[in-house]
Structure formats: C-alpha cells, structure tokens
Amino acid sequence: MFRRSFRTETVIPNCTTLSLPVNGASGISISSDVSWNAVTSATGYFISIGITSDGTDIVNNQDVGNVTAYNPASDFPDDTEIFVTITPYNTAGSSLGCSEESFRTEVLIPICTRLTNPINGATNIALDAGISWNTIANATGYYVSIGTFSGGTDIANMLDVGNVTSFNPTLNFPDESDIFVTVIPYNSAGNATSCQEERFTTQAIIPVCTVITLPLTGAQDVPVDTNITWGFINNADGYRITIGTSSGSFDIENNLDVGRLNSYTPTNNFPDNATIYIKIIPYNSAGEALNCDEFSFTTENRVVVVPRFFTPNNDGFNDIWRVSDPRKEIKRIFIYDRYGKLLKTLADASVGWDGYISGKLLPTSDYWCVIEFYDKAPIRKHFTLKR
C-alpha cells in the first residue's frame, strides 16, 4: 500500500473588520489604539488611516506585521471622522477590496485664545476700535466679556458672538480708559476654562466745552463777592479760567489753572456795576477744548444813590424817600427844609422817610439832606416831595 502527501496552495486571506473602535462608533478617545479581528491565514496586515475617505495622512499603507492592534504615533484630532483600511496579507498576496471603516473622535473642550488686535497691554487705542482674536480650531463659537474694570461686564456680558474672530461694540469705548476683555471659546463639549483677562487703554480725546452754572450767563445785579461754578466735564483733567471787564480781556484772571475744581473764588470782589466776561477751557492730556464760548454777567450797583423825588400818596410807587446804601457806608442822614430847618434824622438809611413829621404830611417842596459816612466826608443833596 502506498501513501502520498501533498501541500495545498496558500490562498489570499479574507478581509478583516475593526474590533475597537467599531465601525461607526463616536466619542472615541483621541489617544485610542486601533484593533481588528484576526484573519487565520494572514501573516500580516497593512493599515492606512486618514481624516478623509481613502486618506492616508495619518498612516499610509504601513505594514504592522502579524498583530491585530496599532497605536498611532500621535493622538487623533478631536471631533473628526477617522477613516481606516486594514488589508491582511500572506505569501499569496493581499486581501482584495477590503472595505474602509470609520469612527468619530471625541469633542474636546477648546483651549483659550488671545487677542490679536488690540494686543494685551496696547495703549492709545481708538475709541471706535473693534477687537479680534486667534482662531481656535475646535471652537464652534466664542463668548466675549468687556468692561471698564477688571472682571467688569458693563460693555459686554458673556456675549455669544458665534463662530467669528472679531467683535465691534455698539458704542465707542470711553476715552483714556482701561478696557478689560475676556474671550472664551466654546463647543459642544463645553467652554474653555481659566481664560485670562486681557487689557488695553484707549486714547485720550480733547474735552468738550463746559457751561457756567453760577451766575447764569446774562445775569444782572450779581453780588460782587460771588463765586463762579460750571459743569463738570468727565474727561477733563482740569480747567483754565480767564476773567476780564471787557470781552476778550484778562485784567482779573489770565488763563488761571484751577485744576479739577469746577468752581472759582475771586481773590478780590468784582467791581461794582460792571459786566464781567468769563471763559472756561477744560483740558486733558490730549489738549484743550476748542472754540469755547465767553460768558458774562453784570454785578450789582453798590454806589450810594439819592432819589431825586418821592410821591407819598400811598399808590405803591415812590411812597418812601430812601437812600440806597449797598455797602453800609452811611452813618446818619439829616433832612432839612428849604430854609435849613432840621426836620428829621435817620440813624438807619434803609428806613427812609415817608414825608410825615409829627403825623403831618409836609407840602410839596424842595428838601435837602446831609449824608454822613463812617469813613469819608459827608455829602449834601437836594430832592423834591411831590403831592
């Protein structure tokens, strides 16, 4: 009896399938290995991996030998579909027509971004400037907070600007101010964490003019010892005041810098019965306000005035003869008839004389008075009583 032996031919191995991650899986760790089911007749495997169908940008038909797992040299990109083709082989050749499989990696929380314009610490930034920042690849949007103090949100409060890298505030930034900005990238996995606040400083602009508030412009009979006040200008570092007794003059004050005060107290009283002209110019580091108006008011008349006549008929007009004494200079007033007879002595000029002596109204006539002062020579005047 004869025995014979023979060896069968080696056939091309069948295709395999992914075992981890499985085809169509999602949320896969970016550091995941790739493993597949063993094929009995295979003596090795070629693997290709890419981020596009038929792509080989991660691994290009690499021979990994007779193993059933592969650990990529670097992590997969997050939130990305990964395409994998595994081709078993042996001495007969490689499997034919093996299907590509894929899985999707996990979504990672994005990293923080940084301002690109203005950059952190920038100065002299235009008030109408927009802000921009670096793109974060896996971000699907950004929250923007802007304030005028650290941690502040008085300009923008966690505003979702969408998947853009710039933002233009509705209103201009305040001038000569620190502006604090925080940009937080986000995606479906959450918000970036511990993002740093950044800061820039806006430019200074010249202040606007102010308006006098006391005395009002055009006011009459203003006390000669009045103070002058005006409205605050927010971005003014100070004010310069010029005062004169004619338009454009500076004989009282010449461009006096009063600092940040919004009031002025004259060293001396203003002159009596005079029109006082004032110009107040706010200033800051950018310069002075332009084309500011000149204001004016008229002071009281404090000169002693002796009425020329009076008409004591109880009609409410000129019933009392009264000498004005705004400075309280008069000590006494002596009233005489036309013949020089003393009729009345007034110890208080403000009381005046009603034309009566001993309960009797004197007749229409000319009368005389002598006004005695505290610190100067007396004066003699005459006046008329009309009935």
TAZIJO-V574836 format. One record per backbone hydrogen bond with DSSP energy under -0.5 kcal/mol. NH is the residue of the N-H (numbers start at 0). CO is the residue of the C=O. E is the energy in kcal/mol with one decimal. If there is no record, write none. Layout:
NH;CO;E, NH;CO;E
This chain:
10;8;-0.5, 12;92;-0.5, 15;85;-0.5, 18;34;-2.3, 19;20;-0.6, 19;34;-1.7, 23;101;-3.6, 24;21;-2.1, 27;103;-2.3, 31;28;-1.7, 33;69;-2.8, 34;19;-3.0, 35;67;-1.9, 36;16;-2.4, 41;38;-1.5, 42;88;-3.3, 43;88;-1.1, 44;64;-0.8, 45;86;-2.6, 46;61;-2.3, 47;84;-2.4, 48;58;-2.1, 49;82;-2.1, 54;51;-2.9, 57;48;-2.1, 58;48;-2.3, 60;58;-0.7, 61;46;-2.6, 63;44;-2.6, 63;61;-0.8, 64;44;-0.6, 66;64;-2.0, 69;33;-2.9, 71;69;-0.6, 75;29;-3.2, 78;105;-2.7, 79;76;-0.5, 81;79;-0.5, 81;102;-3.6, 82;49;-3.1, 82;80;-0.5, 83;100;-3.7, 84;47;-2.5, 86;45;-2.9, 87;85;-0.6, 88;43;-2.4, 89;92;-1.9, 92;89;-1.3, 94;87;-2.9, 100;83;-3.1, 102;81;-1.8, 103;24;-2.7, 104;79;-2.4, 105;27;-3.1, 107;105;-0.6, 112;182;-0.6, 115;131;-2.5, 116;117;-0.6, 116;131;-1.5, 120;198;-4.2, 121;118;-2.2, 124;200;-2.2, 128;125;-1.5, 130;166;-2.9, 131;116;-2.2, 132;164;-1.8, 133;113;-2.1, 136;134;-0.5, 138;135;-1.8, 139;185;-3.1, 140;185;-1.1, 141;161;-0.8, 142;183;-2.6, 143;158;-2.3, 144;181;-2.5, 145;155;-2.3, 146;179;-2.2, 151;148;-3.0, 154;145;-2.2, 155;145;-2.2, 157;155;-0.6, 158;143;-2.8, 160;141;-2.3, 160;158;-0.9, 161;141;-0.5, 163;161;-1.8, 166;130;-2.6, 168;166;-0.5, 172;126;-2.9, 175;202;-2.3, 176;173;-0.6, 178;199;-3.5, 179;146;-3.0, 180;197;-3.3, 181;144;-2.4, 183;142;-2.8, 184;182;-0.6, 185;140;-2.4, 186;189;-1.8, 189;186;-1.4, 191;184;-3.0, 197;180;-3.3, 199;178;-2.0, 200;121;-2.5, 201;176;-2.5, 202;124;-2.7, 209;279;-0.5, 212;228;-2.5, 213;228;-1.6, 217;295;-4.1, 218;215;-2.1, 221;297;-2.6, 225;222;-1.6, 227;263;-2.5, 228;213;-2.5, 229;261;-2.0, 230;210;-1.9, 233;231;-0.5, 235;232;-1.9, 236;282;-3.1, 237;282;-1.4, 238;258;-1.3, 239;280;-2.0, 240;255;-2.6, 241;278;-2.5, 242;252;-2.0, 243;276;-2.3, 248;245;-2.5, 251;242;-2.2, 252;242;-2.1, 254;252;-0.6, 255;240;-2.5, 257;238;-2.4, 257;255;-0.7, 260;257;-1.2, 263;227;-2.6, 265;225;-0.5, 265;263;-0.6, 269;223;-3.1, 272;299;-3.2, 273;270;-0.7, 275;273;-0.6, 275;296;-3.5, 276;243;-3.1, 277;294;-3.3, 278;241;-2.3, 279;292;-0.5, 280;239;-2.9, 281;279;-0.6, 282;237;-2.3, 283;286;-2.1, 286;283;-1.4, 288;281;-2.8, 294;277;-3.5, 296;275;-1.6, 297;218;-2.8, 298;273;-2.8, 299;221;-2.3, 301;299;-0.8, 304;323;-0.8, 306;304;-0.6, 309;383;-1.8, 310;317;-3.1, 312;310;-2.6, 320;352;-2.9, 321;319;-0.8, 322;348;-0.5, 323;304;-1.9, 327;324;-1.7, 330;371;-2.9, 331;371;-1.5, 332;345;-2.0, 333;369;-2.6, 334;343;-3.0, 335;367;-3.3, 336;340;-1.9, 339;336;-2.0, 342;334;-3.5, 343;334;-1.5, 345;332;-3.3, 346;344;-0.6, 350;347;-1.6, 351;347;-0.7, 352;320;-2.4, 356;359;-2.7, 359;356;-1.6, 361;354;-2.6, 364;384;-1.4, 366;382;-3.6, 367;335;-2.5, 368;380;-3.2, 369;333;-2.4, 370;378;-3.0, 371;331;-2.8, 371;369;-0.6, 372;375;-0.7, 373;328;-2.1, 378;370;-1.8, 380;368;-2.5, 382;366;-2.7, 383;307;-2.2, 384;364;-2.6, 385;309;-2.5, 385;383;-0.6
